[in-house]
Amino acid sequence: MAGKIDETDKRILNEMIKNHTARHSTLAKKMKLSSAAIHKRVKKLKHLGVLHGYAPRIDLRKLGFDLSVLIFIAVNKGKLGEFCAKYSEHPNICSVYNVSGKYDLAVVGKFKNTESLDEFINKLSREEFIERTSTNLIFKTIRESFSPQPLL
């Protein structure tokens, strides 16, 4: 168990994905393990870099972020780092992916309204390292998860 991830670890991760607020005691009962064993395994998963804390699931629409968008961005050759340095931590940007195809980046963004989105896109368009963008509005989120299930 020292440095390898086994089937029990994967079962624990699956349960944590399903119920990210579950206490170790709740996981222990469900998994038929002791709370100490769960604690030890969670600690190991953190140490191995598999588990990076616990993030709350927030409904951003209830906080006024009504627009979700995919922005595809073509960056001038050799300028990818400039975009990442300037925009990867932007408060409206949730994810930045380096992708293949006619665009270099796929960006997931959340905006309160069309005006704030328009302002952001216009700002991007003025950057010398941006070649072109294509923005797609997400009408409905059918499934959003960053972990495939089950992990087994």
N, C-alpha and C positions, 0 to 999 in steps of 0.2 A: 504493500500500500504506500510505501514511502514516496516514490516519485511518479508513479503511474496512475492513470485514471482507469478505474475498473468499472464494471457494470453497476455496482452499487452507487458509485459516484455519479454516474450518468442518470440513474434513477432519482437520486437526490436533486440533481440539476433540473430534471424534467418536472419534478414536483415544485421546485422553486420558480420555474417558469410559469407554471399554472397558477401558483399562489405565492406571489413574491413577498407577501407580508406574513407568511406562516412562521411561527416560532419553531425553534429547534425541537421543543417538546411535541408539537403537532406533527412535525416531519417524522420524529422518532416513532410515534404511535403508528402513523401510516406506513412507515417503512419496516416496522417491527425491529427497530434498533433502539439502543439507549440514547438519551439526549447527549451524553458525553461522546458517543461514537459519531453522532451527527455533527456536533461541534468540532471534533477532531478532523472529520472529513471536509467540512466547510473551510476550516482553517488551512488545510492542505490545498484545497482548490484555489484559495486566495493566494497562497504562497507560490503555487505553480503558474499564476497569472490567468487561470481559467475564469475565475470569478472576480469581477471588479466592483465590489460593493453592491448596493441595492438601490435601484432607481424607482421612484414613484411613477405610476402611470397617471399622466395628467391629461384631462380633456381640454386641450387648448382653445376649443371653440367657446367653452364656458368662460374663458378669460379674454374673449374678444378676438382671437385669431381665427377668423372665418375662412381665410383663403389658404389652401395648401397648393403648392406648385412644384412642378419639376422644371428646372431650368437647365437646358443643355448649353454648354459654353465651349466655343472653339477659341483657344488661346494661341497667340502668336508663338511661333517656334521658339522654344527655350525659355518661355516666360511663365510656365506653370507655377514655379515657385513664388513669383510675384503675386499671382492671384491668391495662392494659399496663404501667404504671409498676411495679405490685406483682408481677405474675406472669410477664411475658414472659421474664424471665431466671431463673425458678425452675428448679432443677436437674433436675426430672422432666419439664419441658416441652421438647419438641423443636421444635415449630412452633406458631405462632399465626396464624390466618387470619381476616380480617374478611370475613364472608360475607353473602349475601342470604338471605332466607327468614325463618322464625319465630325464628331465633337470630341473634345478632350475630357470634359467634365460633365457629370450629371449632379445637380445640386437639388436637394429637397429644402424648400423654404416654407415658412408659415408667416402669413401677413394678416394684419387686422382688417385691411380693406384694399380696394383697387388702387387708391391713391398712394398708399405706402408701397405697394408692389410696383407701381409705375415709377415712383421716385427711385426705388432700388434698381430697376432695370435701366432707367436712364443714366443713373450713376455708373453702372457697369459698362454701358455702351460708350461712355466718355473715356474709359480707361484705355490707354495706348496699348496695353497688352491683350485686350479683348478683340478678337477678330469678328465674331458674330455670336448671337444667342438665339435660342428658341425656347419660348416659355409655354408650358402646357399646364392648364388649370386642372386640378384634381376635383372632380365633381363629388365623388363619394369614396371613402376609404372602406374597402370590403374586408381587408385583413391587414393588420400592421403588427409585425413581430420581427424582432431581430435575431431570433433563434429558431432554427428548424425544430419541429417536434414530431415524434420523440427523438431524443439524441441517441437512443440505443441502436 
